[in-house]
Amino acid sequence: MTTQVKFQASKLQAFDVTYDTKHEDIAAQVRGEFLQRFPIISLPRMKRDDYVIGLQSPTFCAHVEAKTRPWANIQGATSNKFGIYFGKTKTDPKKIYRFTHKFGETSDEAFRSVKAALLALVRLGEASVLDFSKIDDNPLSQMFKAKILSLYFPDKFLNVCSAEHLEMLGGELGYADGRPISEYQHLLLEAKLSNAITRKWSNPKFMKFLYDVYVRAESTAANIVQKPRKKIPQKVNFEDISGQRDAIGKAAEEFAVEWEKQRLAGAELSHLISKIDDRRDRPGYGYDFLSHTSQTQQRYIEVKSVGKLPGGQGHRFFLSENEHTVSKSADHRGAYFFYLVFFNGNGQPFELQPIRADELYELGEMSPASYVVRFDFGRAGK
């Protein structure tokens, strides 16, 4: 039976009011992308170059360490934590396969041992009865193991990976000292599920709460979306604007749909991917896609390709009157999201930032870009 952990209601409420939902959306999306690229069923077939960090392609280790950083941060330690990697050292600039010798005497032997340890870890995570001592005894490094377990089994392990933080948080929440590190990772999730408020939260949200309240990590960076620094009147070439919309709009929308599918998968809502409703050809709705934030909460998504303004004036996108009206309506307020898609120098979408419309309106400026002039026209005498 799960022991109920009591959190101060005032702390829960204060955190919930200020929590930025972009954090959990992005965390879920990067987890979904990882699962799409490396489903558990594919791991037995994984080859060395699919695994090692240091190669150009997004490998298993690159995903676990860097690409899924919004899910949990394990960066800081050397690449030795992976068992084998491709790279150089301070004393040897040559890039080669490097490995810790506890796994073998050659790169091939080391990878076979590392892969066996990874498969064993996954089997332990899949088990109906968790053996925390065996998990801790697995030869993969502790933070690496914790991150893998949280990515593949979020129903069993919270996405806190530092042994120091796990022990400290376990003590803060009243769990006895001296337990296996992986057990604390499991118990923190049990603590989330035992509370009537936090059980409804995502793992990334609960992890952020624990860090803000107990670990007292450094203050989070300022919102990516901020008020523009200054406003300078600009000439607007509407023909150019129309051409840009046609050229990049479709690319942004396709990028956003894939991002949303990955977010749903990462949020354990894969069954709702097929329910994403494309409403782009029905402009009366006032948004591009209907999706879900949770099993019972709908999400209205308007995709916007973002342009950078000259002279350090910030970024901009174009909003129709209908989109603005719908986003502020009683039926959609709080569930209407702008998916802001950013493009690289080659004109390819590379990043997406989700933000609720009501949050963006508080941070941004709005100014008219065009008007529709409506009138009747007839010849004299007719």
KEFIFI-277061 format. One record per residue (C-alpha): x, y, z; residue in one letter; residue number from 1. Coordinates in Angstrom, 2 decimals. Each point is the difference from the previous one (the first is absolute). Layout:
<atoms>
ATOM       c1       c2       c3  aa    i
ATOM        X        Y        Z   a  NUM
...
</atoms>
This chain:
<atoms>
ATOM       c1       c2       c3  aa    i
ATOM     0.00     0.00     0.00   m    1
ATOM     1.36     3.41    -0.96   t    2
ATOM     0.71     2.36     2.90   t    3
ATOM    -1.58     3.39    -0.55   q    4
ATOM     2.51     2.84    -0.07   v    5
ATOM    -1.37     3.33     1.17   k    6
ATOM     1.23     3.12    -1.75   f    7
ATOM    -0.85     3.45     1.29   q    8
ATOM    -3.08     1.15    -1.88   a    9
ATOM     1.35     3.55    -0.19   s   10
ATOM     3.19    -1.20    -1.72   k   11
ATOM    -1.95    -2.12    -2.46   l   12
ATOM    -2.32     2.88    -0.82   q   13
ATOM     2.78     2.58    -0.32   a   14
ATOM     1.95    -2.29    -2.33   f   15
ATOM    -3.05    -0.86    -2.10   d   16
ATOM    -0.84     3.66    -0.57   v   17
ATOM     3.45     0.88    -1.33   t   18
ATOM     0.83    -3.25    -1.80   y   19
ATOM     0.81     0.41    -3.70   d   20
ATOM    -1.81    -2.77    -1.89   t   21
ATOM     2.51     0.27    -2.88   k   22
ATOM     2.40    -1.90     2.25   h   23
ATOM    -2.05    -3.20     0.06   e   24
ATOM    -1.08     0.27    -3.64   d   25
ATOM     3.59     0.19    -1.20   i   26
ATOM     1.07    -2.75     2.39   a   27
ATOM    -2.74    -2.30    -1.27   a   28
ATOM     0.88     0.74    -3.63   q   29
ATOM     3.69    -0.84     0.37   v   30
ATOM    -0.91    -3.21     1.80   r   31
ATOM    -2.42    -0.87    -2.80   g   32
ATOM     2.72     0.64    -2.59   e   33
ATOM     2.38    -2.27     1.95   f   34
ATOM    -2.58    -2.81     0.19   l   35
ATOM    -0.71     0.37    -3.70   q   36
ATOM     3.70    -0.31    -0.83   r   37
ATOM     0.90    -2.67     2.58   f   38
ATOM    -3.03    -2.11     0.99   p   39
ATOM     0.83    -2.75     2.48   i   40
ATOM    -0.69    -2.66    -2.62   i   41
ATOM     2.86     1.39    -2.14   s   42
ATOM     2.71    -0.10     2.67   l   43
ATOM     1.17    -3.60    -0.60   p   44
ATOM     0.78     0.98    -3.62   r   45
ATOM     1.91     3.15     0.93   m   46
ATOM     3.52     0.25    -1.44   k   47
ATOM     3.01     1.81     1.41   r   48
ATOM    -0.42     3.09    -2.21   d   49
ATOM    -3.66     0.20     0.94   d   50
ATOM     1.07     0.24     3.64   y   51
ATOM     3.15     2.07     0.44   v   52
ATOM     0.01     3.74     0.48   i   53
ATOM     2.46     2.03    -2.06   g   54
ATOM    -1.24    -0.90    -3.47   l   55
ATOM    -2.00     2.41    -2.12   q   56
ATOM    -3.22    -2.01    -0.01   s   57
ATOM    -2.33     0.28     3.02   p   58
ATOM     1.01    -3.21     1.77   t   59
ATOM    -1.48    -1.67     3.06   f   60
ATOM     2.43     1.69     2.40   c   61
ATOM    -0.42     3.37    -1.72   a   62
ATOM    -3.75    -0.26     0.51   h   63
ATOM     0.26    -1.12     3.62   v   64
ATOM     2.49     2.70     0.97   e   65
ATOM    -0.65     3.05    -2.16   a   66
ATOM    -3.15    -0.23    -2.12   k   67
ATOM    -2.18    -1.01     2.97   t   68
ATOM     1.51     2.54     2.37   r   69
ATOM    -3.40     1.69     0.56   p   70
ATOM    -1.17    -3.34     1.45   w   71
ATOM     2.96    -0.33     2.39   a   72
ATOM     3.49     1.48     0.06   n   73
ATOM     2.94    -2.41     0.35   i   74
ATOM     2.58     2.16    -1.77   q   75
ATOM     3.19     0.92     1.80   g   76
ATOM     1.78    -3.32     0.54   a   77
ATOM     2.39    -1.27    -2.68   t   78
ATOM    -1.04    -2.29    -2.81   s   79
ATOM     1.48    -2.91     1.95   n   80
ATOM    -3.42    -0.29     1.61   k   81
ATOM    -1.23    -1.68    -3.21   f   82
ATOM     2.59    -2.79     0.19   g   83
ATOM     1.13     0.65    -3.57   i   84
ATOM     0.07     3.14    -2.13   y   85
ATOM     1.67     1.50    -3.08   f   86
ATOM     2.20     2.98     0.68   g   87
ATOM     3.22     1.50     1.28   k   88
ATOM     1.53     0.75     3.37   t   89
ATOM     2.00     2.91     1.41   k   90
ATOM     3.24    -1.84    -0.66   t   91
ATOM    -0.97    -1.64    -3.31   d   92
ATOM    -1.76     2.12    -2.66   p   93
ATOM    -0.58    -2.97    -2.27   k   94
ATOM    -3.64    -1.08    -0.27   k   95
ATOM    -0.32    -3.74     0.56   i   96
ATOM    -2.25    -2.44     1.83   y   97
ATOM     0.79     0.32     3.69   r   98
ATOM    -1.37    -2.18     2.78   f   99
ATOM     0.32    -0.82     3.68   t  100
ATOM     1.97    -3.20     0.43   h  101
ATOM    -2.44    -1.57     2.44   k  102
ATOM    -2.09    -0.75    -3.09   f  103
ATOM     2.77    -1.56    -2.11   g  104
ATOM     3.40     0.31    -1.62   e  105
ATOM    -1.18     0.94    -3.51   t  106
ATOM    -2.72     2.34    -1.23   s  107
ATOM    -2.00    -2.92    -1.38   d  108
ATOM     0.23    -1.91     3.26   e  109
ATOM    -0.85     3.11     2.02   a  110
ATOM    -3.07     0.74    -2.09   f  111
ATOM    -1.27    -3.57     0.33   r  112
ATOM     0.33     0.29     3.78   s  113
ATOM    -1.64     3.42     0.10   v  114
ATOM    -2.87    -1.19    -2.18   k  115
ATOM    -0.50    -3.07     2.21   a  116
ATOM    -0.16     2.28     3.03   a  117
ATOM    -2.51     2.28    -1.74   l  118
ATOM    -2.25    -2.93    -0.92   l  119
ATOM     0.26    -1.37     3.54   a  120
ATOM    -0.98     3.42     1.39   l  121
ATOM    -3.05     0.17    -2.24   v  122
ATOM    -1.09    -3.49     1.08   r  123
ATOM     0.30     1.08     3.63   l  124
ATOM    -2.08     3.08    -0.72   g  125
ATOM    -2.67    -2.06    -1.76   e  126
ATOM    -0.34    -2.48     2.88   a  127
ATOM    -3.27    -0.04     1.92   s  128
ATOM     2.01    -0.15     3.25   v  129
ATOM     2.89     2.46     0.00   l  130
ATOM     3.36    -1.22     1.31   d  131
ATOM     1.69     3.25     1.01   f  132
ATOM     3.19    -1.67     1.19   s  133
ATOM     0.52    -1.59    -3.41   k  134
ATOM    -0.70     3.32    -1.70   i  135
ATOM     2.61     1.70     2.16   d  136
ATOM     2.46    -2.85    -0.69   d  137
ATOM    -0.38     0.39    -3.77   n  138
ATOM     3.43     1.17    -1.29   p  139
ATOM    -1.33     2.99    -1.97   l  140
ATOM     0.60     3.32     1.76   s  141
ATOM    -2.63     1.07     2.52   q  142
ATOM    -1.26     3.22    -1.64   m  143
ATOM    -0.08    -1.65    -3.42   f  144
ATOM    -2.06    -2.91     1.38   k  145
ATOM    -2.39     2.35     1.78   a  146
ATOM    -0.60     2.03    -3.14   k  147
ATOM    -0.65    -3.13    -2.10   i  148
ATOM    -2.42    -1.39     2.58   l  149
ATOM    -1.91     3.29     0.18   s  150
ATOM    -0.28     0.19    -3.80   l  151
ATOM    -1.21    -3.54    -0.54   y  152
ATOM    -1.97    -0.52     3.22   f  153
ATOM    -1.50     3.32     1.20   p  154
ATOM    -2.68    -1.99     1.80   d  155
ATOM     2.70    -1.45     2.29   k  156
ATOM     2.86     2.52     0.20   f  157
ATOM    -0.05     3.77     0.37   l  158
ATOM     2.30     2.03    -2.23   n  159
ATOM     2.45     0.96     2.77   v  160
ATOM     3.40    -1.53    -0.76   c  161
ATOM     2.60     1.34     2.43   s  162
ATOM     0.76    -2.43     2.84   a  163
ATOM     0.62     2.94     2.33   e  164
ATOM    -3.35     1.58    -0.85   h  165
ATOM    -1.87    -3.29     0.19   l  166
ATOM     1.32    -0.73     3.49   e  167
ATOM    -0.63     3.56     1.14   m  168
ATOM    -3.54     0.10    -1.37   l  169
ATOM    -0.71    -3.43     1.44   g  170
ATOM     0.99     1.30     3.42   g  171
ATOM    -2.07     3.18    -0.44   e  172
ATOM    -3.07    -2.10    -0.79   l  173
ATOM     0.52    -2.28     3.00   g  174
ATOM     1.53    -3.13    -1.54   y  175
ATOM     2.59    -1.88     2.02   a  176
ATOM     3.71     0.37    -0.71   d  177
ATOM     2.12    -2.73    -1.53   g  178
ATOM    -2.36    -1.14    -2.73   r  179
ATOM     1.23    -0.79    -3.54   p  180
ATOM     0.22     3.14    -2.12   i  181
ATOM    -2.46    -1.38    -2.55   s  182
ATOM    -2.52    -0.63     2.77   e  183
ATOM    -0.04     3.70     0.87   y  184
ATOM    -0.65     0.73    -3.66   q  185
ATOM    -3.01    -2.31     0.18   h  186
ATOM    -1.18     1.32     3.37   l  187
ATOM    -0.01     3.58    -1.25   l  188
ATOM    -2.46    -1.06    -2.66   l  189
ATOM    -2.05    -1.78     2.65   e  190
ATOM    -0.02     3.26     1.96   a  191
ATOM    -1.38     1.83    -3.04   k  192
ATOM    -2.75    -2.57    -0.46   l  193
ATOM    -0.94    -0.01     3.69   s  194
ATOM    -1.04     3.65     0.03   n  195
ATOM    -3.39     1.03    -1.37   a  196
ATOM     1.44     3.07    -1.70   i  197
ATOM     3.36    -1.21    -1.28   t  198
ATOM    -1.30    -3.31    -1.34   r  199
ATOM    -1.61     2.04    -2.79   k  200
ATOM     3.31     1.64    -0.86   w  201
ATOM     2.44    -1.24    -2.62   s  202
ATOM     3.34    -1.39     1.16   n  203
ATOM     1.92     3.04    -1.33   p  204
ATOM    -2.33     2.33     1.89   k  205
ATOM     0.39    -1.90     3.28   f  206
ATOM     3.76    -0.20    -0.46   m  207
ATOM     0.11     3.76    -0.51   k  208
ATOM    -2.05     0.47     3.18   f  209
ATOM     2.41    -2.14     2.02   l  210
ATOM     3.00     1.91    -1.28   y  211
ATOM    -1.57     3.41     0.53   d  212
ATOM    -1.21    -0.79     3.51   v  213
ATOM     2.63    -2.36     1.40   y  214
ATOM     3.17     0.00    -2.09   v  215
ATOM    -0.21     3.76    -0.52   r  216
ATOM     1.86    -0.13    -3.29   a  217
ATOM     1.02     3.15    -1.80   e  218
ATOM    -2.83     2.23    -1.09   s  219
ATOM    -1.46    -1.06    -3.30   t  220
ATOM     0.97     2.05    -2.99   a  221
ATOM    -2.28     2.80    -1.09   a  222
ATOM    -2.87    -0.93    -2.24   n  223
ATOM     1.12    -0.58    -3.57   i  224
ATOM    -2.87     2.17    -1.10   v  225
ATOM     0.51     3.50     1.38   q  226
ATOM    -1.23     3.51    -0.58   k  227
ATOM     1.69     1.61    -3.02   p  228
ATOM     2.66     2.52     0.96   r  229
ATOM    -1.16     2.80    -2.21   k  230
ATOM    -2.47     0.82    -2.69   k  231
ATOM     1.04     1.61    -3.28   i  232
ATOM    -2.54     0.66    -2.78   p  233
ATOM     0.68    -2.29    -2.93   q  234
ATOM    -1.07     0.04    -3.61   k  235
ATOM    -1.87    -3.20    -0.78   v  236
ATOM     0.15    -1.57    -3.46   n  237
ATOM    -3.18    -2.04    -0.06   f  238
ATOM     0.88    -1.83    -3.22   e  239
ATOM     3.23    -1.23     1.59   d  240
ATOM    -1.90    -1.01     3.11   i  241
ATOM    -2.49    -2.03    -2.02   s  242
ATOM     2.79    -1.74    -1.89   g  243
ATOM     1.80    -0.91     3.21   q  244
ATOM    -3.17    -1.41     1.49   r  245
ATOM    -0.54    -2.25    -3.00   d  246
ATOM     3.64    -1.12    -0.08   a  247
ATOM     0.54    -0.85     3.67   i  248
ATOM    -3.49    -0.45     1.40   g  249
ATOM    -0.39    -3.60    -1.11   k  250
ATOM     3.47    -0.94     1.24   a  251
ATOM    -0.78     1.51     3.40   a  252
ATOM    -3.30    -1.86     0.23   e  253
ATOM     1.52    -3.36    -0.92   e  254
ATOM     2.79     0.54     2.53   f  255
ATOM    -2.56     0.92     2.67   a  256
ATOM    -2.16    -3.08    -0.63   v  257
ATOM     2.99    -2.31     0.40   e  258
ATOM     1.03     1.89     3.14   w  259
ATOM    -3.52    -0.38     1.42   e  260
ATOM    -0.02    -3.75    -0.69   k  261
ATOM     3.28    -0.33     1.85   q  262
ATOM    -1.34     2.08     2.91   r  263
ATOM    -3.06    -2.23     0.32   l  264
ATOM     2.16    -3.12    -0.11   a  265
ATOM     2.33     1.42     2.62   g  266
ATOM    -2.95     0.94     2.22   a  267
ATOM    -1.33    -3.58    -0.10   e  268
ATOM    -2.87     1.12    -2.25   l  269
ATOM     0.93    -1.94    -3.15   s  270
ATOM    -3.59    -1.21    -0.34   h  271
ATOM    -1.03     3.61    -0.69   l  272
ATOM     2.38     0.50    -2.95   i  273
ATOM    -2.59    -1.38    -2.41   s  274
ATOM    -2.52     2.49     1.38   k  275
ATOM     1.98     3.08    -1.10   i  276
ATOM    -2.46     1.82    -2.24   d  277
ATOM     1.38     2.06    -2.89   d  278
ATOM    -2.19     3.09    -0.29   r  279
ATOM     2.16     2.11    -2.28   r  280
ATOM    -2.52    -0.12    -2.82   d  281
ATOM    -2.76     1.19     2.35   r  282
ATOM     1.17     3.51     0.95   p  283
ATOM    -3.18     0.71     1.88   g  284
ATOM     1.37    -2.03     2.91   y  285
ATOM     2.77     2.56     0.51   g  286
ATOM     2.84    -2.48     0.49   y  287
ATOM     1.89    -2.65    -1.98   d  288
ATOM    -0.23    -3.20     2.05   f  289
ATOM    -2.10    -1.44     2.79   l  290
ATOM     2.00    -2.18     2.38   s  291
ATOM     0.04    -0.83     3.72   h  292
ATOM     1.95     1.19     3.01   t  293
ATOM    -1.30    -2.90     2.07   s  294
ATOM    -2.51    -2.80    -0.36   q  295
ATOM    -2.86     2.37     0.73   t  296
ATOM     1.37     3.42    -1.01   q  297
ATOM     0.07     1.15    -3.60   q  298
ATOM     2.78     2.15    -1.44   r  299
ATOM    -0.56     2.48    -2.84   y  300
ATOM     3.19     0.48    -2.03   i  301
ATOM     0.74     2.89    -2.32   e  302
ATOM     3.35    -0.44    -1.76   v  303
ATOM     2.01     3.15    -0.62   k  304
ATOM     3.24     0.29    -1.94   s  305
ATOM     2.09     2.56     1.84   v  306
ATOM     2.01     2.72    -1.71   g  307
ATOM     2.87     1.96     1.54   k  308
ATOM    -0.28     3.78    -0.17   l  309
ATOM     3.03     2.12    -0.92   p  310
ATOM     1.88     2.16     2.46   g  311
ATOM    -0.53    -2.20     3.04   g  312
ATOM    -3.72     0.71     0.12   q  313
ATOM    -0.94    -3.59     0.78   g  314
ATOM    -2.18    -2.40    -1.95   h  315
ATOM    -3.44     0.15    -1.57   r  316
ATOM    -2.78    -2.01    -1.57   f  317
ATOM    -3.33     0.92    -1.56   f  318
ATOM    -3.33    -0.56     1.69   l  319
ATOM    -3.43     0.25    -1.55   s  320
ATOM    -2.91     1.69     1.71   e  321
ATOM    -1.87    -3.32     0.10   n  322
ATOM     2.95    -1.79     1.62   e  323
ATOM     0.29     2.76     2.58   h  324
ATOM    -3.70    -0.08     0.79   t  325
ATOM    -0.12    -3.80     0.31   v  326
ATOM     3.12    -0.11     2.18   s  327
ATOM    -1.60     2.40     2.50   k  328
ATOM    -3.45    -1.57    -0.02   s  329
ATOM    -1.40    -1.66     3.12   a  330
ATOM     0.01    -3.41    -1.73   d  331
ATOM     3.66     0.15    -0.99   h  332
ATOM     1.78     2.25     2.50   r  333
ATOM     2.67    -1.89     1.90   g  334
ATOM     0.08    -2.83    -2.54   a  335
ATOM     0.96     1.93    -3.15   y  336
ATOM     3.68    -0.41    -0.84   f  337
ATOM     2.28     1.69    -2.47   f  338
ATOM     2.61    -2.44    -1.30   y  339
ATOM     2.81     2.36    -0.95   l  340
ATOM     2.24    -1.56    -2.66   v  341
ATOM     3.49     1.41    -0.55   f  342
ATOM     1.98    -0.46    -3.21   f  343
ATOM     3.75    -0.30    -0.51   n  344
ATOM     2.12     1.81    -2.57   g  345
ATOM    -0.83    -2.65    -2.61   n  346
ATOM    -3.71     0.66     0.33   g  347
ATOM    -0.69    -3.24     1.87   q  348
ATOM    -2.06    -0.22     3.22   p  349
ATOM     2.21    -1.06     2.89   f  350
ATOM    -1.65     1.06     3.25   e  351
ATOM    -3.50     0.32     1.42   l  352
ATOM    -1.11     1.89     3.09   q  353
ATOM    -3.55    -0.57     1.25   p  354
ATOM    -1.65     2.80     1.94   i  355
ATOM    -3.57     0.66     1.06   r  356
ATOM    -1.54     2.96    -1.76   a  357
ATOM    -1.00     1.71     3.24   d  358
ATOM     3.60    -0.20     1.22   e  359
ATOM     1.40     1.41    -3.22   l  360
ATOM    -2.47     2.88    -0.06   y  361
ATOM     1.36     1.12     3.39   e  362
ATOM     3.57     0.00    -1.32   l  363
ATOM    -0.33     1.21    -3.56   g  364
ATOM    -1.24     3.03    -1.92   e  365
ATOM    -2.77     0.01    -2.57   m  366
ATOM    -0.30     2.47    -2.85   s  367
ATOM    -2.18     0.02    -3.13   p  368
ATOM     1.66    -1.38    -3.14   a  369
ATOM    -2.82     0.25    -2.53   s  370
ATOM    -3.68     0.77    -0.42   y  371
ATOM    -2.76    -1.47    -2.09   v  372
ATOM    -1.88     2.77    -1.86   v  373
ATOM    -3.49    -1.21    -0.92   r  374
ATOM    -2.30     1.92    -2.36   f  375
ATOM    -2.49    -0.38    -2.86   d  376
ATOM     0.89     1.14    -3.49   f  377
ATOM    -2.35     0.74    -2.86   g  378
ATOM    -0.05     2.16    -3.08   r  379
ATOM    -1.93     3.26    -0.04   a  380
ATOM    -3.64    -0.37    -0.88   g  381
ATOM    -0.08    -3.70     0.77   k  382
</atoms>
